[in-house]
Amino acid sequence: MNKPNQICFLASDSDQAQSSLEHFKKRFGNCQLSDAEVIVALGGDGFMLQTLHNTRDLVCPVYGMNRGSAGFLMNEYQEENLIERLEMAEEEVINPLRMNALDEVGINHIDLAINEVSLFRAGPQAIKLQIIVDGKVRMEELVCDGALVATPAGSTAYNYSAHGPILPIGSDVLALTAMAAFRPRRWRGALLPSSAKVEFRVLENGKRPCRADADGNSAYNIVSVTVESDPSIKHKILFDRGHGLQERLIREQFY
């Protein structure tokens, strides 16, 4: 990007992030969020997701520096050469998922997810899900602890922990991954085009309650969930040159 003149610094509540915020404010000042040419987020991946969600209506990109416990979406923390790093940074554009979760009293919970939309059992028994893709039933019954739909950017997060595939940025696919599948026992999930509309119908929801989650925002006593990519929203993330999401996703597979 061009040399930024207006930088807005944001930080998580941790002492480490707040200390770094004060350092950068003294050195560069701190413009209003509405005037920013670039946002510098100081924290971990959770704070980065929060920042992206809160600034989705702005056109400026977000550059993260790791001051938390996890930093897949963050750059290495350095106090020197910030302007040069911003000028040389690579921009990645990602689209979030839109979750529509209908609960048992008829309330529709709508949220966006940059990483994944997940369904979890909310009781002692496994949940039973029917899976519908683009209006066609693809699985009559999946008995499991949960299931998720992940974006390429989120494929190394919970999806990977659940043995889902890592998806290259720009692959235009989504990962549908089961968590602790009991039946079909060997089902490991599916790869779907990013244009797919996925619907989960919760079977026996009274006996087997289900929770839906979009990047940490939860809805309870769910009877159905639809998930689809929202191309109208474009999150712009900056990475140090040579350390963009594509490189990180490849590197993650060789650990």
Buried (B, 14 or more C-beta within 10 A) or exposed (E): BEEBEBBBBBBBEBEBBBEBBEEBEEEBEBBEEEEBBBBBBBBBBBBBBBBBBEBBEBEBBBBBBBBBEEBBBBBEBEEEEBEEBBEEBBEBEBBBBBBBBBBBEEEEBEBBBBBBBBBBBBEEEBBBBBBBBEEEEBBEBBBBBBBBBBBBBBBBBBBBEBEBBBBBBEBEBBBBBBBEBEEEEEBEBBBBEBEBBBBBBBBEBEEBBBBBBBBEBBBBBBBBBBBBBBEEBEBBBBBBEEBBBBBBBEEEEEE
